[in-house]
Amino acid sequence: MSDIAAYKCKLHSLDYRYNMFVTLTYSNDNVPLLRLCNCNICSSVKVSYNEVDNDFLDYEAVDVTPRFIEKADRYGKVICHTSDHSFSISQLHRKFKYFDDSFPYLSKYDAQCFLKRLRKNISKITDEKITYYLVGEYGPVHFRPHFHVIFSFDSEKIFQAFGKLLHKSWTFGNIDFSLAGSKCSNYVAKYVNSRNSCPRLYSVNALRPFCLHSSHYAERFYKSQKEKVYENVTTCFDDFMRKVDGRTSSTYPWRSLVALFFPKCKGYGNKSANELFYSYKLISEVFRYYQIDTMSSLIDELFCDMAHDQINFRQSYSNAHKYLLRFLVKEVRDVSWRVDQLLFDLSDDEKVKVKHRLYSVLHLSLHFHSFVCDNKPSNYLKMFKKIIFYYSHQDYKCLTSSLQMQEDLSSNSPQMYSDIIRCFYDNVFLRHDDLGYPYIQFYGSKYPNLRPSEYSIFIQSALSDNSLYQTFLAYVNEQFNLSVKHKKLNDANDIFCNNNV
């Protein structure tokens, strides 16, 4: 994962004149704080330092950042729900005794607001855009939240005023910035997949380290090679992996890059060829019957027509127009709806969700029309076939690779391990016990029917004797240790984790 992130950062930086490496930290008065409240009594929980209680308790993490007191939508808001041992919480209180009964946490809200303020300040001096790759993480000693960012741009005006722009946009602590060196991409990218001995509290989705980046990040190079990418669909990305630091990366193309050139429509695997083609050319059908001033007005008009068509108020429309409306209703239909569900009967929140789905369906078709087909309807069929062929080829590659790995493992392992291989596929024969729980049926007298409780133990003990598995496990452990930042400091933080509790 970090290799892909490093490659994207380096690839992106090659297309810009200036690349700035920035570190943002918090002062004690501005660091985001949360307080853990017991879900049962809804009061602040502050466990005694001397108390050792291994019971697992449920908490609500509530935002109590002092600078948010005047913001009713932020202060006192429940950030997330979590559970932890009271002993671990007491250890964290000892660690963060400066903040009383609160804990510092990594705020994505602060990062997003900083980026908005920076873009607004830049717009006052130039119309040129700036791109970014931002990661948020906790420090290895005191779990102090902070951010690292790589900004990329071409503007001389932004470069000359960069320091002032940063200080206007970030007023919560210190700022350190410099021109990004050749190793900055690796340094920043490592935080994406970094392993820290972080407390269980910071492993919750809302509190864990994260990364943000500009839309279409690192795609400029591939856009410039668009014609070549489409010339040979089977090896399109393999042939154009760009040389970075004097060598060509073998990084597999990331999902958003694939979606840029080969967008996959909603329900791709469940539609007939005719339905798929209609999904891609949908925007051209919309052009025939509607004037597009803004996307929001178009969606409102479409939603109204779709709702009226359900109750036959659009009988004057042509059959093609009615087919379009009914096709769109199928596209935005929720699985929880009744068969005869009417759009007019939906609640306001449900109507908003339907409009969001409608937007995503039209947006994909518009991307197919404008980018993939260069605004030429005559290219629809040709490019549609390329998309179909690309995903068919990818499915074939995945299948042959999987079968080859299975064959290699079977040929180098005793018969016992060959039987175990079947357990990692979802098409093996299953049986059910008296309570209805599924389990693998092993053939032969050696392998009695294994109940669910015995299954994982059997697999683990069988694989532990496999030489190939031992080699794989050693490699994984080695890579894990290499990826740990500040390993010595993190090892010292084990006391704040639940490994030994």
C-alpha angles and dihedrals in degrees: 000000000000089000090058091047092049091049092050092049093049094043091050094047092056090066096056135069097220130036117181126194112212133184120195122194135178130242116226091256094054106036111121111252135197132189125212115229123189108245093221100051100022093219133120113281118215111165119206114256090233096049116105111191121158095193115123110238130195118230142182114222106220124191111240100164106154094222089058095059092104092047108084092188092057112029112079092009117144105243097187146322120255142163130217145154114276088229091059091049091051090051090052091050088055089051094048099036090135088070096049109219095349134092128215114238140184110262118206087185091064091049093050093046091049091053091048092050091047093051090048092051091047091051088061092064104029143004092226118115131238126208128205147191111202131183128184122204145158121252117252096236109037100010087243111176116235141148137237119199137181111204119195126193144138101219119115089199092058091047094052093048098034097112094049091046091053094049091049091050100042115047099153100088145317127346126204121183140164141152108293114253126213092269097048093089091057091044094053095039093054089066090062092068100017122145117220130171088246123168118260088250091068094050092075113109094243093052106032124105113280144179132223129187141173118279114266089018114184093003100111094088094051092047088057088054094048098125093049092048091057094043094074111022096181095061100019099129097030091060095050105044100137125236111254122184090357096305136085114244119227092205113146112245112264124240099256091050091053090046090053094061100024108031114193115215126221112282092013095160096045102050132089119242091259092050091048093051091048090052091056096045092042094113092058089054089051090050089059095061107023139053111229110216096148130353092239093054090046092052092048091052093046092048091052092050092046091052094047093046089059089063095040097253090132099060092133092064120103120255090251091053092048090048089054092052094046092046089054091050089055091049095054097037115125119224090233094060123107117249091250095040113151121211090223090061095058122107120250092258092050091050090054090052091050091052090050090053090047090052093052092049093050093042092057092048090048090051090050090050098044106032107022097038099029091235090298115127087195087071095055099096095041094050092041089058090050091054092049091047093048095055092041089053091047091052090050092050092049092049096048091045091051093048092046091052089049091050093048092050092046094050093050098043136067119260091263092063092045088060091050091056088070089066092069094061127076096221098068121116112273131193130193129227126223092279093051097255113145121231138170118271108221115199125225135039092279094067115052119193106287120216119219093259091055098040101079091043091052093049093047094049093045094048094045089069093049112105093210091052091048090053091049092048092050090051093049092049091049092051091047093054092046091053095054111106117218089002096183092052093045093050088056089057094062088103089071093052131078097239093106101028 
